[in-house]
Amino acid sequence: MGCVGPKSAIEVRDGLTFLDLTVRQIEYLNMSCKVNVPLILMNSFNTDDETKRIVQKYMGHQLSILTFNQSRFPRISKDSLLPCPNHPDEDAALGNYYPPGHGDLFESLENSGLLDQLIAQGKEWIFVSNVDNLGATVDTRILKHLEESGATYVMEVTNKTKQDIKGGTLIDYDGHVRLLEVAQVPAEHLDDFKSIKMFKIFNTNNLWINLKAIKKVLSEREMNLDVIVNVKTAKSGEKVIQLETAVGAAIRFFDNAHGINVPRSRFLPVKSTSDLFLVTSDLYSLDHGQLVMNPDRLFGTIPIVKLGDHFKKVNDYQARFKGRPRIIDLDHLTVSGSVRFGSDVTLGGTVIIVASEGDHIDIPSGSRLEDKVVTGNLRVLDH
């Protein structure tokens, strides 16, 4: 999305960032339940300084915000299989180091001292989620399930759609529950993995984990997470290898670990500007930092939105919309080429807008497009 700095600092709606919304959610939780749940942010070396600066604005809030840094690993040259950095203290800006995925959560939490600190404070559980998942809120019904089931690790899964074919899924492997990621699947079995008939659920990365169980697993040196090999292209053009791990893969090391199927409303990630389009629209309203679907939306389904390369980066996306479109009745939107939207635009049914190379399409303010295909070259100036 062309982000520079922490993703949590992107404005999502009404001038509020991912982090603002998360803070509101937890402040409301603490106030309504009369508790003191802290917010903990795991940063990388790329985002740590900026995140610490950003959280200063919450200093007057009745909320404890803690941060810790995950590890820094050296990239490996694909050709020589040697580490890319020339020195352990090499400037990270050179791009030869990387954060090794969210599977690093457990060891980094312990190395920071926070794991012991939380246990000493009497904390029992951590709820882990991606900061860009606006559906990931603390649900006390799930907390009750944890206590009653005796689980030490619970993963929230939800029903897979054709939009989620790359999402990791849970499998039974030698009598143990395991997370299977798309990067681990041989090419000849990819179609099976992507089938919504064969694998009906996927991992939301909303996790509930017992703190003492984390301490136990780490102390017994049992947590050998599956390594995901990621091949990247460095700034120099050289092919490099990053060895990463996923936090969900730890499920097999915890007692009575299992998945629970949750509503789709608990999975609202923003991985692209198409996702950003949805969460900034009138499809949702804000309730104490939580996104709530508009009751006027029939069936509660989410429209399929595909914005082209001209919208790929956040700055370009924002420049192409004068205001939030109304999409309560939208089923499918595809936009390709140089297209701009005026204010108060309403979209319904299936809308396809295609500007060929060299052409431009302006959708005038106040327009209503329902079950329309717009192509060619259309320049309309708003007055």
Buried (B, 14 or more C-beta within 10 A) or exposed (E): BEEEBBBBBBBBBEEBBBBBBBBBBBBBBBEEEEEEBBBBBBBBBBBBEBBEEBBEEBEEBEBEBBBBBBBBBBBBBBEEEEBBBEEEEBEBEEBBBBBBBBBBBBBBBBBBEBBEEBBEEEBEBBBBBBBBBBBBBBBEEBBEBBEEEEBBBBBBBBBBBEEBBBBBBBEEEEEEBBBBBBBBBEEEEEEEBBEBEEBEBBBBBBBBBBBEBBBBBBEEEEBEBBBBEBEEEBEEEBEBBBBBBBBBBBBBBBEEBBBBEBEBBBBBBBEBBBBBBBBBBBBBEBEBBBBEBEEEBEEEEBBBBBBBEBBBBBEBBEEBBBEBBBBBBBBBBBBBBBBBBBBBBBBBBBBBBBBEEEBBBBBBBEBEBEEBEBBEEBEEEEE
